[in-house]
Amino acid sequence: MLVEALPFWLAGLVAWVGAAGVVGQDTGQLRTSCAKERCDFISQRGGRLWLGSRPFRFSGANIYWLGLDENVNGIGFPTTFRTEDAILTAKEMGLTVVRSHTLGISFGRNESFQPTLGEFRPDNLRMADYAVKVAGDHGIRVIVPLMDEWDYYHGGIETFTRWRNRSKHEFYTDPTIIQDFKTYISRLVSHVNRYTGVAWKDDPTIMAWETGNELGPPTSWTQQIAAHLKREAPYQLVMDGRWGVDPASSLFDEVDFVSTHYWHWPYRELGEDLSDEGGARLAHNNGTAFIVGEYDWRGYPRNELRPFLKRVEGDLAVSGALFWSLFPHHDRGGYVTHKDGYTLHYPGATCEMQQQAQLIRSHAYTMSGSPQPSSHGVPSRPLILDIDANSISWRGSTPAATYTLDVRLQLGDQHSTWYPLVATPTNTANSSNTTAFVEPPAFPLLAVGFKKKPTSAPSGVRIEEFPTVALPPPPPTDNEVPFPAGGLESQLHVWTRRRDNSAGVGETGAFKRCAPKEGADLLEWVPLRNVSAVGLWGRLTETLVCAEHDGAFVGESVVAVGGEAVRLCFRVRGYNLDGVPGLHSDVACLL
């Protein structure tokens, strides 16, 4: 079972024994005031990680941008929404650890903790503070890298060497630069979180300080920095940030665990590291824990994610593994994406991604020793962002797999019934463009068309979320592909009525009389691309007026389309992979 919202000292008393002696982790709040007793810090002994007297194994994600983002409107601090969405998504996936570069690598620019040599701006850690707080509130541990081999936007080795007019390779050997880095470390770990009032070095949410990301240092440098960290933050673990395991580092008491990254063939690479002479096996035998700091979740090159995860689960020398990398919903609808091709959205923006994400979720519960929940989380409330002349967009909800969108007319304090706006599309494995055809007043009024990598939306009509369907897809299994199929993007096609008395119109559309009156023309429903897009919502209003014409709501008095007295109102809600709906959004009306 999962322990929710328990004080961590109490949650630590609860354990769940799983396969191969793996013990489940807490999911209650991590933060208490017992730093001196070390009651809720992760520890290391005998080549394994521990929570109290119980082994601690985990599945996790890299969310590198939590302190400073580069993916939304250039470089800037992430919003509280994106931070919360990412961490809540990690929790929904069963993950118990996240690794985030920008929490600890923050130097060399105006938004950094250390913009210039000797200058520190604690206020620039405000979103890092918030991320640590939210992670702790939801029982998620954090690994914080402190340096980067690469000269990336958040800072790296060359930031420090430029300050001293040195070459990059001198970072590991120049005494002045080493002292500069130690000073930075001391100031960072002593920083007091503005939201919790707890210094980072005293917060058990921060599971470990990593000497850096994909470094190539001499062993002596690693020992020196690890020893400094142990003096400054004695209750937290130190992780060697070298790319590739250096068995010599595992001999130092100051280094608690080592790691490496797998990008070329993770299943094979891990097997080599776990061989009798492999770095991970030697480190474990030396009494130092080992984790996989980054791996390609796509299962390159032959869809081998499942065997890789099984290998992680089956060898107690591996304490955990973190995939690269998790991204949240965008504040303005849809998801945030990253250019490197390894973006994972949950529950999955494609069929393949959805299946891989569920493998990772199942793996997470196996690693923690906790039983996998029989259902998925209920989606949060979406937020309708914008309704313009021909489009509607909304902010997504965690962990919605699909959405329904409803529409109604409002006249003063009266309103019609809610109508589903989007039809349930049909889909076949070989079809790249599927559209549902409907006939009023049975509704739905609009149809969704799916095209692979569309070059343009018809008549500018767009929708800023994943397909809106009347019935949510079934949960994925090993043998079936849930709708929508992989690689598809949604577009809206609206159908508008057209008067046509020609003999052949029946071949191109369905027909319905606007009102049961003698002599009324037949109405044909044709794609919006054949008419002006300017009046999208006006035409939809006209359709609803037509449907409600003989009812008490609209009545005979409303004859003009889009009249000032008639408003079009919308609501949206998400469904999880089980088909369970969340709360509707607030109602938003077109003025």
PyMOL commands that set and color helices and strands:
alter all, ss='L'
color gray80, all
select helices_A, chain A and resi 8-11+19-21+35-37+80-92+101-104+122-137+157-163+168-172+175-189+200-202+219-232+249-251+266-273+279-285+305-314+351-368+458-460+505-507+528-530+536-547
alter helices_A, ss='H'
color red, helices_A
select strands_A, chain A and resi 42-45+48-51+54-55+58-62+97-99+141-145+206-210+237-239+257-262+289-296+318-324+383-388+391-395+402-411+414-415+419-420+446-452+462-463+488-499+523-527+566-575+588-590
alter strands_A, ss='S'
color yellow, strands_A
deselect
rebuild
show_as cartoon
